[in-house]
Amino acid sequence: MTAGIMEFWGLNEEPVATTPTTWEVAGKYILKSVGTENAALNNIRLTAALGSHGVPVPHIMKTTDGRDYILAGDGCYLLMEKLAGSHIKEVFEQDYASIAYETGIVIGKIHCAFMTVSDNQSGVNPFQQELTGWISRELSGSSLLTNSFWSICKCAP
């Protein structure tokens, strides 16, 4: 599926799958399959909005011919610099208060950034659509939040 794709960025390293739609490349990059050209454009737009609000986001690497993404026979791909850091595995065994506080700050920045993004043609806010769509369904269905609790957590546009 990803054979030869790194040539578009002038890289020889072979991607190593980390999820069904992402691959790590040379320990420095993440190759992401985003499905369609429209999804790539949305991804680029959201990354720019988040970055403009101070949210740490990966830099999207341009191809050797200056494109932000490539269309291949099996989909559309972005290459991004891998963010520094690591996953926090045992959050309660570390400085939980500090981690929770910093996480809250980032979530607030993400929320503010997403509220500024809308589809220029329809005026629809994609974050609001996702929040009230699949995110609501998944959280409600997982018993993390009940439907009645979810209804009081809606974001104001």
C-alpha positions as CSV (number, residue, x, y, z in Angstrom):
1,M,0.0,0.0,0.0
2,T,2.7,2.5,0.9
3,A,5.4,1.1,-1.4
4,G,7.3,3.9,-3.1
5,I,5.2,6.6,-1.6
6,M,8.2,8.2,0.3
7,E,9.8,9.1,-3.0
8,F,7.3,12.0,-3.2
9,W,9.1,13.6,-0.3
10,G,12.5,12.6,-1.4
11,L,12.9,10.0,1.4
12,N,14.2,6.4,1.1
13,E,13.1,5.1,4.5
14,E,10.3,2.5,4.6
15,P,7.2,3.5,6.6
16,V,6.4,1.3,9.6
17,A,2.7,0.8,10.4
18,T,1.5,2.2,13.8
19,T,-2.2,2.1,13.0
20,P,-4.2,1.0,9.9
21,T,-4.0,4.6,8.6
22,T,-0.7,5.9,10.0
23,W,3.0,4.9,9.6
24,E,6.1,6.1,11.3
25,V,9.0,7.1,9.0
26,A,12.6,7.1,10.2
27,G,11.5,8.0,13.7
28,K,11.0,11.6,12.6
29,Y,7.8,11.6,10.5
30,I,4.3,10.4,10.5
31,L,2.7,9.3,7.2
32,K,-1.1,9.6,7.4
33,S,-3.7,8.2,5.0
34,V,-6.6,10.6,5.0
35,G,-8.7,8.9,2.4
36,T,-9.8,11.7,0.0
37,E,-8.5,15.0,-1.3
38,N,-11.3,16.8,0.6
39,A,-10.2,15.1,3.8
40,A,-6.6,16.2,3.2
41,L,-7.7,19.8,2.7
42,N,-9.8,19.7,5.9
43,N,-6.9,18.2,7.8
44,I,-4.5,21.0,6.5
45,R,-7.1,23.7,7.4
46,L,-7.7,22.3,10.9
47,T,-4.0,21.9,11.6
48,A,-3.4,25.6,10.6
49,A,-6.3,26.7,12.8
50,L,-5.0,24.8,15.8
51,G,-1.5,26.0,15.3
52,S,-2.7,29.6,15.1
53,H,-4.2,29.2,18.6
54,G,-1.0,27.8,20.1
55,V,-2.0,24.2,20.0
56,P,1.0,21.9,19.3
57,V,0.5,20.5,15.9
58,P,2.8,18.6,13.5
59,H,4.3,20.6,10.6
60,I,3.0,19.2,7.3
61,M,5.9,18.4,5.0
62,K,5.8,19.5,1.4
63,T,6.5,17.0,-1.4
64,T,9.6,17.6,-3.5
65,D,7.4,19.5,-6.0
66,G,5.8,21.7,-3.3
67,R,2.5,19.9,-2.7
68,D,1.0,19.5,0.8
69,Y,-0.4,16.0,0.1
70,I,-0.3,13.3,-2.6
71,L,-3.1,11.4,-4.3
72,A,-2.1,7.8,-4.9
73,G,-4.1,5.0,-6.4
74,D,-5.3,3.9,-2.9
75,G,-6.0,7.2,-1.3
76,C,-4.6,10.5,-0.2
77,Y,-1.5,11.0,2.0
78,L,0.0,13.6,4.3
79,L,3.5,13.5,5.7
80,M,4.0,15.3,9.0
81,E,6.9,15.9,11.4
82,K,6.5,13.7,14.4
83,L,5.7,15.8,17.6
84,A,8.2,15.5,20.4
85,G,7.1,13.8,23.6
86,S,5.7,10.5,24.5
87,H,2.4,8.9,25.6
88,I,1.5,9.3,29.3
89,K,0.7,5.8,30.4
90,E,0.3,5.9,34.1
91,V,-1.2,9.3,34.6
92,F,-2.3,8.7,38.2
93,E,1.2,7.6,39.2
94,Q,2.8,10.9,38.0
95,D,2.1,14.6,38.8
96,Y,-1.6,14.1,38.1
97,A,-2.6,17.7,39.0
98,S,0.0,19.2,36.7
99,I,-0.9,16.9,33.9
100,A,-4.6,17.6,34.3
101,Y,-4.0,21.4,34.4
102,E,-1.9,21.4,31.2
103,T,-4.3,19.1,29.5
104,G,-7.2,21.5,30.3
105,I,-5.2,24.4,28.8
106,V,-4.6,22.5,25.6
107,I,-8.3,21.4,25.4
108,G,-9.4,25.0,25.8
109,K,-7.0,26.1,23.0
110,I,-8.4,23.3,20.8
111,H,-11.9,24.3,21.5
112,C,-11.3,28.0,20.7
113,A,-9.5,27.1,17.5
114,F,-12.2,24.7,16.3
115,M,-14.9,27.3,16.9
116,T,-13.2,29.6,14.4
117,V,-13.2,27.0,11.6
118,S,-16.2,26.8,9.3
119,D,-16.8,25.5,5.9
120,N,-16.6,28.6,3.7
121,Q,-19.3,27.5,1.4
122,S,-21.9,26.4,3.9
123,G,-20.9,28.3,7.0
124,V,-21.0,25.0,9.0
125,N,-18.5,24.4,11.8
126,P,-17.1,20.9,11.2
127,F,-16.0,20.6,14.9
128,Q,-19.6,21.3,16.0
129,Q,-20.8,18.7,13.5
130,E,-18.4,16.1,14.8
131,L,-19.1,16.9,18.4
132,T,-22.8,16.5,18.0
133,G,-22.4,13.6,15.6
134,W,-20.0,10.7,15.9
135,I,-18.3,11.9,19.1
136,S,-21.6,12.2,20.9
137,R,-22.7,8.7,19.6
138,E,-19.4,7.1,20.6
139,L,-19.2,8.6,24.1
140,S,-22.8,7.9,24.8
141,G,-22.6,4.4,23.4
142,S,-19.5,3.6,25.5
143,S,-21.2,4.4,28.8
144,L,-18.6,7.1,29.4
145,L,-21.4,9.6,29.2
146,T,-25.1,9.1,29.3
147,N,-27.4,10.8,26.7
148,S,-28.9,13.0,29.3
149,F,-25.5,14.1,30.5
150,W,-24.3,14.7,27.0
151,S,-27.2,17.0,26.2
152,I,-26.0,19.5,28.9
153,C,-22.4,19.4,27.4
154,K,-23.2,20.9,24.0
155,C,-20.8,23.6,22.9
156,A,-22.2,27.0,21.9
157,P,-21.2,28.1,18.4
